Amino acid sequence: MHTILGANGQIGEELTKELCRNYSKEIRLVSRSPKKVHDTDQLFPANLMDHEATHEAVKGSGIAYVTVGLPIDSKIWEEKFPVMMQNVIAACIKHECKLVFFDNTYMYAKTSEPQTEESAFAPVGRKSKVRAQITEMLLREMRNDSIEAVICRAPEFYGPNKTQSVTNTLIFDNIEQHKKLKVPLRDDTKRTLIWTPDASRAMALIGNTPDCYGQTWHLPCDDSRPTYSEMINMASEVYGRELKYTVLKKWQFNIGGVFNKQIKELQELLPRYQCDNIFKFDKFNQKFPSFKTTSFMEGITQIKKNKMPRKNIVSTFLLLTVLVQGYAQTTSLIKTKVLDTVETKLNSHIIQMLWLKDTIQVDIQKEQIQVDPTLIKSLRESAKDSTLYTSKEEIDELLGVLRRGAQNCYSYALESYFEHNEAFDQIVFGKSTHVGLESAEKILDNYFQQIGLVNTKPRRNLNEPLPNDVLLSFINKNGRAIHYAYYHNGVFYSKNGSFAPTEFQSLRKFLKKSYWDTQQIILYKIDEEKVKNI
């Protein structure tokens, strides 16, 4: 019996396919909610934090493969990984089961020195120290001959379908979504990445080769080690279009970490992107000379062929597509600096920032939000119904409203403007950012140019063509800006309150429905010369 502990993830699923294809149909999938890959798979729901459950999951197995993953959270890693590893080791010893451990490279020094199976551990950062700790736990038992085990170590992933990694999130997911590509820190350092199906194939091969046990093995990768610049050039060739990209600087990650915990969690890994990453696997190649690895061109072609939409890691790396937009070869970054936290509220932080030369305030919604009991009380009193919002479904619906309401029209219009702008990028406005009218008007008054004005009466004025790529400010009879929108290629992009963003093509119909009291619409473009000289 081949048992996969931590099944249904990117490595576990590919491992299941490889084992069934070439080794055995007797496969047990273990996770909190396992799902079958083949009809013959056995499902075993279990929490590896539970000692007894882990023993039951391993019982009767010949080989147990550990591919379990956890969210990118240092506290969770410190609390769970050592307990899980101890439970798995104890279960394998008791039931005389071989153990194949899928490991990563977090514990290595993040330098340009080549990494081999003999490289010393030099963990820096909480997550790196946890990975070193659990690997040492297993190595200790291996040295004592108390367990028959093998360690399979892999560098950063890239790959199809469920593959989650910094590279997949910032490069390949953005290609599919026609967004700007992001490169962490440098585009000229060599990268060693492993194609996830190759990692699983190699792991299955090692686990089923008896004389591989008692050792650590580096899994095989494409040996060409391209830079991100070269990788993106390959992707441009595969996709048949020029792919432009942005290089994110370390200070941008620092700013993003203020807004997003998962960006902060990523920061301990950043040094590995500052230098060449030379992960060596000569030992594997010598042992298995006929094993064919997937080239980058083949891998990128496969990613394009699959075209399977994926969630960004952060949930993990929600990162960087919302709060961290970078410094590009073809774009300049709007300079910003966090000055102070003005107020911390139940679901957000009010941050004072320097945006170019002006101080603005933004309200940043927290990742984890909750419903204020006083809000529920107010809603019940307003509806005169004490049974409102007593069910989980109603609470979830209300939380959804709160999340959608985090970004207001001013923030959304500015985000949309810079998302399409080829000269400048920005790091402030995103789906969790609310900016007040006073701050928004500072930005328009000081860094944009008014290039046109549309009087809404007579209404036929609204049928006149507009210049492309403009930000629109809707002004009421009191001279107040009541709404912002963005116009691009015949489409208006708008957001109102807690409603989802909308797109429309008829300005006349939009005003009649939503902003009938608009007297004028002022058209703005960024003052490029002024901003470049700051």
Secondary structure, 3 states (H helix, E strand, C coil): CEEEECCCCHHHHHHHHHHHHHCCCCEEEEECCCCCCCCCCEEEECCCCCHHHHHHHHCCCCEEEECCCCCCCHHHHHHHHHHHHHHHHHHHHHCCCEEEEEECCCCECCCCCCECCCCCECCCCHHHHHHHHHHHHHHHHHHCCCCCEEEEECCEEECCCCCCCHHHHHHHHHHHCCCCEEEECCCCCCCCEEEHHHHHHHHHHHHCCHHHCCCEEECCCCCCCCCHHHHHHHHHHHHCCCCCEEEECHHHHHHHHHHCHHHHHHHHHCHHHHCCCCECCHHHHHHCCCCCCCCHHHHHHHHHHHCCCCCCCECCECHHHCCCCCEECCCEECCEEEEEEEEECCCEEEEEEEECCEEEEEEEECCCCCCCHHHHHHHHHHHCCCCCCCCHHHHHHHHHHHHHCCCCHHHHHHHHHHHHCCCEECCCCCCCEEECHHHHHHHHHHHEEEEEEEECCCHHHHHCCCCCCEEEEEEECCCCEEEEEEEECCEEEECCCCCCCEEECCHHHHHHHCCCCEEEEEEEEECHHHHHCC
